[in-house]
Amino acid sequence: MTGKIIGTGACVPDKVVSNDDLSKIVDTNDEWIRERTGIVRRHIISGEETTVTLAAEAGKRALNMGGIAAKELDMILLSSISSNVILPCTACAVQRLIGAVNAVCYDLNAACSGFVFAYNAAQAHIMSGMCNTVLVIGADCLSDLTNWKDRSSCILFGDGAGAVVLQAAEGVPFAFAMHSDGQRGGSITCQSRNQNNCPPLEETYMKMDGKEIFKFASTKVPAVLHELLEKVSMKPEEIDAYFLHQANGRIIEIIAKKMGLDLSKFPMNVAEYANTSSGTIPILLDEVNRKGNILKGQKLIMCSFGAGLSWGAAYLEWQ
Ligand code: UT7
């Protein structure tokens, strides 16, 4: 048995912050941001919204689509680096909000690779027989970790959550490839605020070597895609759609070119939401799915990269 996606869901904050809005707080402009990243706006939490509330709502929407009750879940696996809660874990906080009384819940931190890693971990739980029905959520509110004085990074991120429900089924193809390289971890860092030596405030915001990450993504993503394609004995053009981490439209364009593929095989919504870390792939998957643009039998790959450094991919067939 492997996991079949029976529902998708997403939830993004109501408040929209445009590139022009950002140009009022840092020395930037709409043209630069669009040209270098493809980003036009991002959604940022306000009022009562938190990582937990977005995650719970995304989860509920996925359950509704799947037509199953929260109590039927036997696991909630949630990827986040930016939750409003440390204890209980975000997955348990979601469990409480949605009433998933029979689920075992835990969080996973693999930064922007988190959703793909969590999806693969959920598949492993199902394949081992440990679980039958798993809610996998990617939820991040990076606005809290963003240095709003750093124009080279603050333009890139947004808040949001996405989810899928996986249920054990026969004959659902699944394959994965995942990697981590802690030696290169210095390219994106963020220190915990909960240290007894109280780190300087700037260290508790995300710091990123943008060029390094750009190079890393444009080499490692094609490599891991080829690794996965080899595992499933398929050529790049046999895949119907590549759901890539939405960090920067230019990175996706370079990857498409390196794979020798038309950009139309790479759905994108980075213009609307920017980089929501663990949220990007499930939000995109849900958006395309709700438009009815994923058809039964289509072959899909999800692929992400981020801090760690980490990168990984998953192959699935839509059922
Ligand atoms: O999930 C992973 C998260 N991280 C990423 O995905 C980051 C990947 N990297 C990137 O997306 C790109 O490297 C950036 C968008 C961050 C930067 O784009 P770039 O084409 O690599 O620009 P750059 O850093 O080479 O900067 C070019 C110029 C510089 O000015 P000078 O030195 O040429 O005078 C920067 O100071 O653009 C300047 N600049 C800006 N100008 C206006 C940097 N940020 C901005 C800005 N607005 N926001």
Residues whose N, C-alpha, C, O or C-beta is under 5 A from the ligand:
A	BS01	UT7	D27 T28 N29 W32 R36 T37 C112 R151 S152 I155 G210 K211 I213 F214 A247 N248 F305 G306
